[in-house]
Amino acid sequence: MSASLGMFAQMFNKGKSFIKNKLVYLTLAGFLRKILIFTNIQELLVYIKGLPLYLTEIFTTINTPVIADYAHPFNDDDLVVEDRIGYHFFAPYFVFIRSKSYSFMKVKKKGRIKRKLTKRLIKLNRKVD
């Protein structure tokens, strides 16, 4: 499953700066918790792309039960009380994809002449036989 902050853009009716707020991250985490509860998944394999924001708060929200009761999404007659369910999720593996390097890496920049030469080479090699 993939999740993004844009899923809740219409719900809040705010600007783009509000969508990148911590509140929206935690709302998304609460939504993921409800999905995991109703699909009966207890063990997770987590792939994290890029540099994670609020990672500890997101996983605390996923493992913390919601205080308020809410309607069951599949049975309209039932109420869900998460304190009685007692779901805790276990994530044995975290896979970080394209994470930021924290060591000093010097990137060599190309000069003006080298940029012109590469542009000319690309232009010459684009000719079709």
C-alpha positions in Angstrom: 0.0 0.0 0.0 1.2 3.5 -0.8 0.1 6.6 1.2 0.5 10.2 0.4 -0.5 13.5 2.0 -2.6 14.5 -1.0 -5.2 11.9 0.0 -6.5 14.4 2.7 -6.2 17.5 0.6 -10.0 17.7 -0.1 -10.9 16.9 3.5 -9.1 19.9 4.9 -9.8 22.4 2.1 -6.6 24.4 2.9 -3.6 25.5 0.9 -0.5 23.4 0.0 1.5 24.7 3.0 -1.1 23.3 5.4 -1.1 19.9 3.8 2.7 19.5 4.7 1.8 20.1 8.3 2.5 17.6 11.2 -1.3 17.3 11.8 -1.8 15.8 8.3 1.0 13.4 8.8 -0.6 12.1 12.0 -4.0 12.0 10.4 -2.6 9.8 7.7 -1.0 7.6 10.3 -4.4 7.2 12.1 -6.0 6.3 8.8 -3.3 3.7 8.2 -3.9 2.2 11.6 -7.6 1.8 10.8 -6.8 0.1 7.5 -4.3 -2.3 9.3 -6.9 -3.1 12.0 -9.7 -4.0 9.5 -7.4 -6.0 7.3 -6.0 -8.0 10.3 -2.4 -7.3 9.4 -0.1 -7.5 12.5 3.4 -7.7 11.0 4.7 -5.0 8.7 7.5 -4.7 6.2 8.1 -0.9 6.0 9.7 0.7 2.9 10.5 4.4 3.6 11.4 6.5 0.5 13.5 9.6 1.0 14.1 11.4 4.3 11.3 10.6 6.8 9.6 13.4 8.7 8.1 12.7 12.1 8.9 9.0 11.8 8.7 8.3 15.6 5.5 10.2 16.0 3.9 8.3 13.0 4.7 4.9 14.5 3.5 6.0 17.9 0.2 7.0 16.3 -0.1 3.7 14.5 0.4 1.8 17.7 -1.7 4.0 20.0 -5.4 3.2 20.1 -8.0 5.9 19.3 -9.9 7.1 22.4 -13.2 7.9 20.7 -15.6 5.1 19.5 -16.4 5.1 15.8 -18.7 3.1 13.4 -17.5 -0.1 11.9 -16.8 0.5 8.2 -18.3 -2.8 7.1 -21.2 -3.3 9.7 -23.1 -0.1 10.3 -24.7 -1.5 13.5 -21.4 -2.1 15.3 -19.2 0.4 17.2 -15.5 -0.1 17.3 -13.8 0.5 20.7 -10.1 0.2 20.1 -9.2 0.0 23.8 -10.9 -3.5 23.9 -9.2 -4.6 20.6 -5.7 -4.1 21.8 -3.9 -4.2 18.5 -0.2 -3.6 18.4 1.7 -3.9 15.2 5.2 -5.4 14.8 7.6 -4.1 12.1 10.7 -6.4 12.0 12.2 -4.8 8.9 12.6 -1.2 7.8 14.0 -0.6 4.3 15.2 2.9 3.5 15.2 3.8 -0.2 17.0 7.0 -1.4 17.9 8.1 2.1 20.1 11.2 2.6 23.8 10.7 3.0 25.1 12.2 6.2 28.8 12.0 5.3 30.6 14.7 3.4 30.5 14.0 -0.3 32.1 16.5 -2.7 30.5 16.6 -6.1 32.7 17.8 -8.9 31.2 20.5 -11.0 31.6 20.8 -14.7 33.2 24.0 -16.2 31.8 26.1 -19.0 34.1 24.5 -21.7 33.3 20.9 -20.6 29.5 21.7 -20.7 29.9 23.1 -24.3 31.9 20.0 -25.4 29.3 17.6 -24.0 26.5 19.5 -25.6 28.3 19.4 -29.0 29.0 15.7 -28.7 25.4 15.0 -27.8 24.2 17.0 -30.8 26.6 15.2 -33.2 25.6 11.7 -31.9 21.9 12.3 -32.3 22.0 12.0 -36.1 20.1 9.1 -37.5 21.8 6.9 -40.1 
